[in-house]
């Protein structure tokens, strides 16, 4: 009886949150961070845009809403504006501040067969070109509905071997900064979905190796690369904690690890911002 009562009161307690599913993100208006702006609107579904790209908008309570803006790592500092559209169009400004300390450098040496990732041959270049639009389209997915709620959990327990935003050099050549977090782990270690969502990409690509993309709704997408095995299918709905694949070292990887990345409005952001919010 008491157990039943406890269960019921828990459901009642969670009910408002279920009705108004919202994710928790720390306000970090810096390159690679997320600007969080609250606004009021009595519209049933206000929309927001940054550089014409649709943004994640969530209802907090009644007429209180919140918009999340992923800020590119290469964004110039200073005042930016977003447009909110409900009954009319209005603009909100926010300031992009410098990140504390700059992102450190990381030098990676690729040897033997892995050298193809520095100097791809013509066949590799053809493959890279054919894969690019598939990956870009997946990152541009914008489902109007919200698919996840609350804070994210870590996809694996391993130690972090590369942090987000590192300035990367492969065999001395400057490449794109590190767009996610690397967790060390043995090949075959299970990877869990950090939040509810839908599988929008399952494939094997030149740089990423075996990869999975999860849509969490409204342009929030998480990516898992260098996998050993896929454990999900395209279009599958998943819950937080479900196993989606296993750690491997496919693609441009020097050892077994999980590369975990998060996209918000087609922009890579620091995945830790979704985890840290839970500890507030
Ligand atoms: Zn990585």
Boltz pocket constraint, residues with backbone or C-beta under 6 A from the ligand:
constraints:
  - pocket:
      binder: B
      contacts: [[A, 162], [A, 178], [A, 179], [A, 180], [A, 181], [A, 182], [A, 258], [A, 259], [A, 260]]
      max_distance: 6.0
